[in-house]
Amino acid sequence: MSTTTSTEPAVLVLEDGTVARGTAYGARGATVGEIVFSTGMTGYQETLTDPSYHRQIVVMTAPHIGNTGINADDPESHRIWVAGYVLRDPARRHSSWRATGSLDEELASQDVVSIAGVDTRFLTRHLRELGVMRAGIFSGDALFTDGVERDVADLVAEVRAAPPMAGADLAREVSTAETYTVEPAGDFAGADPVATVVAVDLGIKAMTPARLAERGVRVHVVPQSATFEDVVALLPEDGPSGVFFSNGPGDPAAATAEVDLLRRVLDRRIPFFGICFGNQLFGRALGYGTYKLGYGHRGINQPVLDRTTDKVEVTAHNHGFAVDAPVEAVSTAPHDDERDDDTRYGRVIVSHVGLNDRVVEGLTALDLPAFSVQYHPEAAAGPHDSAYLFDRFVELMTTRRPVHVPDAALTALTAPGTTTGEKEN
Ligand SMILES: NC(=O)CC[C@H](N)C(=O)O
């Protein structure tokens, strides 16, 4: 088993001029991206391979990362997507019966420039106070020219030249090139599908179609570029079916084509479920805005209230943007006001609320078979409290009726039109 003993210097530079020195980890070189922190104490492999982290440098707040090495079972996609990785005290020696290699070697082989030995508590507090920003990690030849370390001002300039996350349209960069199908699995293997879903891959995690497949659902995963006609062609004429929008990187405000596609799905009353980026695009399709949170939610112990059941669940999050919809009211889809046809999206509630900061964590349409959550019921990594949402989607496809919201939940909210949107974080 290999050990990590690098003493080669590496430097982390933030766009505000903050500098943290450490040792080179993973690949040597330079990388820039948006620096964000994740509070998950486990599941680093799932984090690294989550396509939603494309163009982001991830700081792990847990000090010991890499203890179980790398295995073949846990990746959520075919590659590591994070732009860089920032660690406090990575395992010098990994140990697990599943391990096929070390984290250090894996990051190096996938060319992910990383840094260890950084005071990640300081860094996290800094990002919490000032908000996420662009950053860069520099080591090896990217840090030294002719044996002399480059000026910090030079490194900061390189960081400031990187594109910001606000306005970034990135789903096409991570989406599948070809359509593929995930067949019913487990107890349902070989059986006729319970329902058929067309899942639009905006950066989908492998566990999402797997969770549907283990409920007997056949999932056609289609590229981000799929047209409405492509989607409809894959939906069977008979039997339960629906459309799903996945998680994904970038700013939901830039995903115009996806919003147009989703509106056509909703116009046809096709059952819909969205996760994370999919929740943001559902919000936009309904006519709400989205905005950038100060430092976002990334971790696996975030409490969320499901108002339709009045239950609190502990959930996995990875989002830097959020939907701007009235949290304490039943509202009417703002997009309806702009329409001259007779298709209406009708009333909407914020069905799921983040209990740390009351950020919108889920939307449910009262007059359409459509809902979404901002967090990760596929739970890779993370607790499995939210698995019921996949059952809810199957029920939605089977009944083709809106999610049942008890009267008590609705009366606790203000009627449409009596409040305005709110923004918190
Ligand atoms: N995991 C996701 O789908 C993230 C969505 C979006 N890119 C955000 O940061 O909010």
Ligand as a Chemical Component Dictionary entry (heavy atoms), coordinates in Angstrom:
data_LIG
# 
_chem_comp.id                   LIG 
_chem_comp.type                 NON-POLYMER 
_chem_comp.pdbx_formal_charge   0 
_chem_comp.three_letter_code    LIG 
# 
loop_
_chem_comp_atom.comp_id 
_chem_comp_atom.atom_id 
_chem_comp_atom.alt_atom_id 
_chem_comp_atom.type_symbol 
_chem_comp_atom.charge 
_chem_comp_atom.model_Cartn_x 
_chem_comp_atom.model_Cartn_y 
_chem_comp_atom.model_Cartn_z 
_chem_comp_atom.pdbx_ordinal 
LIG N1 N1 N 0 -26.231 19.681 -7.538  1  
LIG C1 C1 C 0 -26.819 20.525 -8.371  2  
LIG O1 O1 O 0 -27.643 20.160 -9.212  3  
LIG C2 C2 C 0 -26.380 21.959 -8.307  4  
LIG C3 C3 C 0 -27.246 22.909 -9.065  5  
LIG C4 C4 C 0 -26.582 24.249 -9.320  6  
LIG N2 N2 N 0 -25.441 24.099 -10.179 7  
LIG C5 C5 C 0 -26.199 24.892 -8.012  8  
LIG O2 O2 O 0 -25.037 24.996 -7.691  9  
LIG O3 O3 O 0 -27.062 25.302 -7.261  10 
# 
loop_
_chem_comp_bond.comp_id 
_chem_comp_bond.atom_id_1 
_chem_comp_bond.atom_id_2 
_chem_comp_bond.value_order 
_chem_comp_bond.pdbx_ordinal 
LIG N1 C1 SING 1 
LIG C1 O1 DOUB 2 
LIG C1 C2 SING 3 
LIG C2 C3 SING 4 
LIG C3 C4 SING 5 
LIG C4 N2 SING 6 
LIG C4 C5 SING 7 
LIG C5 O2 DOUB 8 
LIG C5 O3 SING 9 
# 
